């Protein structure tokens, strides 16, 4: 999936979370979505099929 698509998904989820909580400010999560996408894709170890994975 393209990086910009993932960053925009993070933005949309951030807006939804703030809206549902009826509290907070979406500015920081929306502004840092590109940073979060790079960290998640390039630097963090994750395996969605194994959430109990040690050393992740």
C-alpha positions in Angstrom: 0.0 0.0 0.0 1.2 3.5 -0.8 2.7 5.5 2.1 0.4 8.5 1.5 -2.7 6.2 1.6 -1.6 4.8 5.0 -0.8 8.2 6.4 -4.2 9.4 5.3 -5.9 6.4 7.0 -4.1 7.3 10.2 -5.5 10.9 9.8 -9.0 9.6 9.3 -8.8 7.3 12.3 -7.4 10.1 14.4 -10.4 12.3 13.5 -12.8 9.5 14.2 -11.3 8.9 17.6 -11.4 12.5 18.7 -15.0 12.8 17.4 -16.2 9.6 19.2 -14.5 10.7 22.4 -16.0 14.1 22.1 -12.7 15.4 23.5 -9.3 16.3 22.4 -7.7 18.0 19.4 -6.9 16.2 16.2 -4.1 18.6 15.1 -1.1 16.6 16.5 -2.1 13.2 15.3 -3.1 14.5 11.9 0.1 16.4 11.6 2.3 13.5 12.7 0.6 10.8 10.6 3.5 10.7 8.1 6.0 10.2 10.9 3.8 7.5 12.5 3.6 5.7 9.1 7.4 5.7 8.6 8.0 4.5 12.1 5.5 1.7 11.8 6.6 0.6 8.3 10.4 1.0 8.5 11.4 0.7 12.2 8.9 -1.1 14.4 8.7 -4.9 14.5 5.1 -6.1 14.4 3.2 -9.2 13.4 -0.6 -8.7 13.4 -1.2 -12.5 13.3 0.8 -12.9 16.5 0.1 -10.1 19.0 1.8 -12.1 21.8 5.1 -12.1 20.0 8.0 -11.5 22.4 10.7 -9.0 21.5 8.4 -7.1 19.1 
